[in-house]
Amino acid sequence: MIEVHLFPCLSDNYGLLTHDPASGETVAIDTPGAAAILAAAEAKGWRISQIWNTHWHPDHAGGNAAIRAATDCKVTAPAEVAERFGPVDRVVTAGKRVMLGAHEAEVIDVGGHTLGHIAYHLPQAQIAFVGDALFALGCGRMFEGTPAQFWTSLQRLRALPEGTALYCAHEYTAANAAFARHADPDNAALAAYAEEVAARRAAGQPTVPTTLAREAATNPFLRADAPALMARWGDGSGDPVQTFAALRAAKDSF
């Protein structure tokens, strides 16, 4: 079975090391802080053999060079990482496959936060690494994409098996829960989830990973086509893209 080690990195990022005991391979999912990631790998007794980047932002790819220099690992990334952080070993696009030992991961286009943002889905392990495309009870800011692009990307994630564990890259859940309850005040499942989030954070515990089933029931950005949200945030056109855009704009100023 694949092992995932999650640990705090920078101010609110998570470092993620994914290890396959059978092959001994370890992948760093993004590189928010090279020193912290290398130290975490050493503490686990794992040697980093690969980096899989989700997008180009410095808190996701800025540690590539230092980790590569220390481990001679191979870097897999979307083209936008290569354009900003130098050569990578393999540029991947939607539909490509990458391997961790015998475990296959599919690359999914989740552009919107950045144009070339990708996610990695390991179906056998029921895991998806989603970077900043989707958060527990939220989604990333729309820095480069359009509402239509981002909504399409979120639908791709929503189509994964409901038992999929979603590993996002930041501990934003408490703030996201406050907006989600504002956006969708009559959602009982959301209210219960928000209480659990508050308790976990008060105890110093992470709220990541979450599950797709839970997010599909409570995350307003995945539910922009839900009647309650369209009635509250839509313009009457019945277009979920417009509802998503309204929700994202409201969150930006919340």
C-alpha positions as CSV (number, residue, x, y, z in Angstrom):
1,M,0.0,0.0,0.0
2,I,1.1,3.5,-0.7
3,E,2.0,5.6,2.3
4,V,1.4,9.4,2.3
5,H,3.2,11.6,4.8
6,L,1.7,15.0,5.3
7,F,3.4,17.8,7.3
8,P,3.3,21.6,7.7
9,C,5.5,23.6,5.4
10,L,5.9,27.4,5.1
11,S,3.1,29.3,6.7
12,D,0.1,27.3,5.7
13,N,1.3,24.9,3.0
14,Y,1.5,21.1,3.4
15,G,4.4,19.1,2.3
16,L,3.4,15.7,0.9
17,L,5.7,12.7,0.5
18,T,4.2,9.6,-1.1
19,H,6.1,6.4,-0.6
20,D,5.8,3.0,-2.2
21,P,7.3,0.4,0.1
22,A,7.5,-2.3,-2.6
23,S,9.8,-0.3,-4.9
24,G,11.2,2.0,-2.3
25,E,10.3,5.0,-4.4
26,T,9.2,8.3,-2.9
27,V,7.5,11.2,-4.6
28,A,7.4,14.8,-3.3
29,I,4.1,16.2,-4.4
30,D,5.1,19.9,-5.0
31,T,8.1,21.5,-3.3
32,P,7.0,24.3,-1.0
33,G,10.1,24.2,1.2
34,A,13.2,22.1,0.2
35,A,14.8,22.0,3.6
36,A,11.5,20.9,5.4
37,I,10.8,18.3,2.7
38,L,14.3,16.8,2.8
39,A,14.2,16.7,6.6
40,A,10.9,14.9,6.5
41,A,12.1,12.4,4.1
42,E,15.3,11.7,6.1
43,A,13.2,11.3,9.3
44,K,11.1,8.7,7.5
45,G,14.1,6.9,6.1
46,W,12.9,7.6,2.6
47,R,14.9,8.8,-0.4
48,I,13.1,11.2,-2.8
49,S,13.2,9.7,-6.3
50,Q,10.6,11.9,-8.0
51,I,8.9,15.3,-7.8
52,W,5.4,15.7,-9.2
53,N,4.5,19.4,-9.5
54,T,0.9,20.5,-9.9
55,H,1.5,24.1,-11.0
56,W,4.1,26.8,-11.3
57,H,3.6,28.9,-8.2
58,P,6.8,29.3,-6.1
59,D,5.3,27.6,-3.0
60,H,4.7,24.5,-5.2
61,A,7.8,24.4,-7.4
62,G,10.3,26.7,-5.8
63,G,12.1,23.8,-4.0
64,N,12.6,21.7,-7.1
65,A,16.3,22.7,-7.8
66,A,17.5,22.2,-4.2
67,I,15.7,18.8,-3.8
68,R,17.0,17.7,-7.2
69,A,20.5,18.7,-6.3
70,A,20.3,16.8,-3.0
71,T,18.7,13.6,-4.4
72,D,19.2,13.4,-8.1
73,C,15.4,12.9,-8.4
74,K,13.4,13.2,-11.6
75,V,10.9,16.0,-12.0
76,T,7.5,15.6,-13.6
77,A,5.5,18.8,-14.2
78,P,3.2,20.8,-16.5
79,A,4.9,23.0,-19.1
80,E,4.3,26.1,-17.0
81,V,6.8,24.9,-14.4
82,A,9.5,24.3,-17.0
83,E,8.9,27.7,-18.4
84,R,9.5,29.4,-15.0
85,F,11.8,27.1,-13.0
86,G,14.0,25.6,-15.7
87,P,14.1,22.1,-17.4
88,V,12.1,19.2,-16.0
89,D,12.6,15.6,-16.9
90,R,9.1,15.0,-18.1
91,V,6.4,17.6,-19.1
92,V,2.9,16.1,-18.8
93,T,-0.5,17.0,-20.0
94,A,-4.0,15.7,-19.3
95,G,-4.4,12.0,-19.9
96,K,-0.8,11.1,-19.5
97,R,0.2,8.5,-16.9
98,V,3.0,8.6,-14.4
99,M,4.3,5.8,-12.2
100,L,5.2,5.4,-8.5
101,G,6.6,1.9,-8.5
102,A,3.8,-0.3,-9.9
103,H,1.2,2.4,-9.1
104,E,-0.2,4.4,-12.0
105,A,-1.4,8.0,-11.7
106,E,-3.5,9.7,-14.3
107,V,-2.8,13.4,-15.0
108,I,-6.0,15.5,-14.9
109,D,-6.4,19.0,-16.3
110,V,-7.6,21.3,-13.5
111,G,-6.7,24.7,-14.9
112,G,-8.2,27.8,-13.5
113,H,-6.1,28.7,-10.5
114,T,-3.3,28.7,-13.1
115,L,-3.8,27.9,-16.8
116,G,-1.7,24.7,-16.7
117,H,-2.6,23.4,-13.2
118,I,-2.8,19.6,-13.1
119,A,-3.9,17.0,-10.6
120,Y,-2.6,13.4,-10.1
121,H,-5.1,10.6,-9.5
122,L,-4.0,7.2,-8.3
123,P,-7.2,5.1,-8.7
124,Q,-5.9,1.9,-7.1
125,A,-4.9,3.9,-4.0
126,Q,-8.1,6.0,-4.1
127,I,-6.0,9.2,-3.8
128,A,-5.9,12.4,-5.7
129,F,-3.3,15.2,-5.3
130,V,-5.1,18.4,-6.3
131,G,-2.7,21.2,-5.4
132,D,-4.6,24.5,-5.2
133,A,-7.4,23.6,-7.6
134,L,-9.6,22.3,-4.8
135,F,-9.4,22.8,-1.1
136,A,-11.4,21.3,1.7
137,L,-14.6,23.5,1.6
138,G,-13.0,25.8,-1.0
139,C,-11.1,26.2,-4.3
140,G,-8.1,28.2,-5.4
141,R,-8.2,31.8,-6.4
142,M,-8.8,32.2,-10.1
143,F,-5.5,33.9,-11.0
144,E,-5.2,33.0,-14.6
145,G,-8.2,31.0,-15.8
146,T,-11.9,31.8,-16.6
147,P,-15.0,30.8,-14.6
148,A,-15.9,28.4,-17.4
149,Q,-12.5,26.7,-17.4
150,F,-12.4,26.5,-13.6
151,W,-15.9,25.1,-13.3
152,T,-15.1,22.4,-15.9
153,S,-12.0,21.5,-14.0
154,L,-13.9,21.1,-10.8
155,Q,-16.4,18.9,-12.6
156,R,-13.5,16.6,-13.6
157,L,-12.6,16.2,-10.0
158,R,-16.2,15.7,-8.9
159,A,-16.4,12.9,-11.4
160,L,-13.8,10.8,-9.5
161,P,-15.0,8.0,-7.3
162,E,-16.7,9.4,-4.2
163,G,-14.3,7.5,-1.9
164,T,-11.3,9.3,-3.3
165,A,-9.1,11.0,-0.6
166,L,-8.3,14.5,-1.7
167,Y,-4.9,15.9,-0.7
168,C,-4.9,19.6,-1.2
169,A,-1.9,21.8,-0.5
170,H,-3.0,24.3,2.1
171,E,-4.6,24.4,5.6
172,Y,-7.4,26.9,4.6
173,T,-10.3,24.9,5.9
174,A,-11.4,27.0,8.8
175,A,-11.6,30.2,6.7
176,N,-13.2,28.2,3.9
177,A,-15.8,26.9,6.3
178,A,-16.8,30.4,7.3
179,F,-17.5,31.4,3.8
180,A,-19.2,28.1,2.9
181,R,-21.7,28.6,5.7
182,H,-22.3,32.1,4.5
183,A,-22.8,30.8,0.9
184,D,-25.0,27.8,1.8
185,P,-26.5,28.5,5.2
186,D,-29.2,25.8,5.1
187,N,-26.8,22.9,4.4
188,A,-26.9,20.6,7.5
189,A,-24.0,18.4,6.4
190,L,-21.9,21.6,6.0
191,A,-22.8,22.8,9.4
192,A,-21.7,19.5,11.0
193,Y,-18.5,19.5,8.9
194,A,-17.7,23.1,10.0
195,E,-18.0,22.1,13.6
196,E,-15.6,19.2,13.1
197,V,-13.2,21.5,11.4
198,A,-13.2,23.9,14.3
199,A,-12.6,21.1,16.7
200,R,-9.7,19.7,14.7
201,R,-8.0,23.0,14.3
202,A,-8.5,23.8,18.0
203,A,-6.7,20.5,18.8
204,G,-3.9,21.4,16.3
205,Q,-4.9,18.6,13.9
206,P,-4.9,18.9,10.1
207,T,-8.1,18.9,8.1
208,V,-6.4,17.3,5.1
209,P,-7.0,14.9,3.5
210,T,-10.7,15.2,2.9
211,T,-12.9,13.0,0.8
212,L,-14.7,13.7,-2.5
213,A,-18.0,12.4,-1.0
214,R,-17.8,15.0,1.8
215,E,-16.8,17.8,-0.5
216,A,-19.5,17.0,-3.1
217,A,-22.1,17.4,-0.3
218,T,-20.7,20.5,1.3
219,N,-18.2,22.5,-0.8
220,P,-20.1,25.4,-2.5
221,F,-17.6,25.5,-5.4
222,L,-18.3,21.9,-6.3
223,R,-22.0,22.6,-5.9
224,A,-22.5,25.6,-8.1
225,D,-25.1,23.7,-10.1
226,A,-27.1,22.8,-6.9
227,P,-30.6,24.4,-6.9
228,A,-30.1,26.1,-3.5
229,L,-26.9,27.7,-4.6
230,M,-28.1,28.7,-8.0
231,A,-31.2,30.3,-6.4
232,R,-29.0,32.2,-3.8
233,W,-26.1,33.2,-6.0
234,G,-27.2,32.8,-9.6
235,D,-28.6,35.4,-12.0
236,G,-31.7,33.4,-13.0
237,S,-30.1,32.0,-16.2
238,G,-29.7,28.5,-14.8
239,D,-26.0,28.7,-15.8
240,P,-23.7,27.1,-13.1
241,V,-20.7,28.9,-14.6
242,Q,-22.3,32.2,-13.6
243,T,-23.1,30.9,-10.1
244,F,-19.5,29.6,-9.7
245,A,-18.2,33.0,-10.8
246,A,-20.4,34.8,-8.3
247,L,-19.3,32.5,-5.5
248,R,-15.6,32.9,-6.4
249,A,-15.9,36.7,-6.5
250,A,-17.7,36.7,-3.2
251,K,-15.0,34.6,-1.6
252,D,-12.3,36.9,-2.9
253,S,-13.8,39.8,-0.9
254,F,-15.2,37.8,2.1
